[in-house]
Amino acid sequence: MDEERIGSFLLESKTSWEEESACFVVDSRKLVENINALKTFLKGEVVYSYKTNPDLRVAEIVSSQGCGFLFSSVEELENISKLACFEKNKNIFQSPSLTKKQFLTIREIGITRFVVDSQDQLNLMLENMDGNEVIELLIRINTGIKVNNPELSYGEDSFLGFPLSEAIEVLKKLNPLREEGKIRLGIHNHLISQNTYLDMWGKNTQTMADFVDDLKKESITIDVVDFGGGYPVEYFHIIPELSDIGRIIYKAQTRMTSAFPNLKYVFEPGRKLVGESVTLIGKIAHIKKFHDTQVAVLSCSLYNCSIDTLIVGLFLPVIKLDYKKDNNKLKKEIYVIRGSTPDSLDIFSRGVDLPQLKSGDYLAFLHAGAYSFGSDFISLSKPKHLIV
């Protein structure tokens, strides 16, 4: 992680944020750089998982680079469909709780691509197709592979999608509709967020390739394979290179293409696309000593800028922003960094080694662009996103 580069960038742009007690600073050049890297190493269509960071100015940059969006609620879709950059055919909708009313609203907006999570949901879609437009149905498959990620406490099973044995029967029944030209047919998979294990990338994608071979044997034709997300961001542990993940996926793609030469591929990066380009800046309100512990109290809270820390234990790397370049001259101390609310869980970091802090200093939490959502706890307002 290039802490020095990020620190220099933030100090150079301080006039845009120094009046804020807390804000998210978006490095637009880094965001574009990440999008280009994803397009280079993932061979197919890149669709941004919009729930990762729904700031509209971020979305405009993503769209300007030719990416579509993966939406998970009608509200998200209605929000971004107002943008001039919105292109209907590049977007996919995914929600396990999709209702008839929502489906009809989404279709009225012009979305034709859907991830299918259950038989009930599939029946709802088929019963309410108007027949005027071809709909793309991506059957979500669950490969049955379990990943225990010690860095983040995500569950080992999301209970989303169809087991492989059920998925092949669903696809078999849908195949005639595809042959009649009424639908485009595909599969979708998402193993786990922040997947830092190359062996699991390999095992999961090869299982998907095995499944595609089984479809070929059953004379079932598909048009699309969506590999989902999971591309990791560096926080505290070393992560695999995106190029290495891309090579592993491409091996599976090669097998799939041999079965279906016209197959199209989709990737849904969220965390990797936006996470590394955003920094959360918080201003220190007070410094206190609690017994032998130095405590820095911020003017912002986990509850309005980093609930992911509360949910999955994601503690962001943090540095002190040094206007005078004297961090190296200051003695270092171990700090607990806590948020602005009186809640006992409002702790950004524990045991952090930083140059001596004082009230009015700024801390920068790095790689803070993913899942930085807030809440209405004590009516806190969400810090601004500032594009630099």
Buried (B, 14 or more C-beta within 10 A) or exposed (E): BEEEEBBEBBBEBBEBBBEBBBBBBBBBEBBBEBBEBBBEBBBBBBBBBBBBBBBEEBBBBBBEBEBBBBBBBBEBBEBBBEEEEBEEEBBBBBBBEBEEEBBEBBBEBBBBBBBBBBEEBBEBBBEEBEEEEEBBBBBBBBBEBEBEBEBBEBEEEBEBBBEBEBBBEBBEEBBEBBEEEBBBBBBBBBBBBBBBBBEBBBBBBBBBBEBBBBBBEEEBBBBBBBBBBBBBBBBEEEBBEBEEBBBBBBEBBEBBBEBBEEBBBBBBBBBBBBBBBBBBBBBBBBBEEEEEEBBBBBBBBBBBBBBBBBBBEBBBBBBBBBEEEEBEEBEEBEBBBBBBBEBEEBBBBEEBEBBBBEEEBBBBBBBBBBBBBBBEBEEBEBBEBBBB
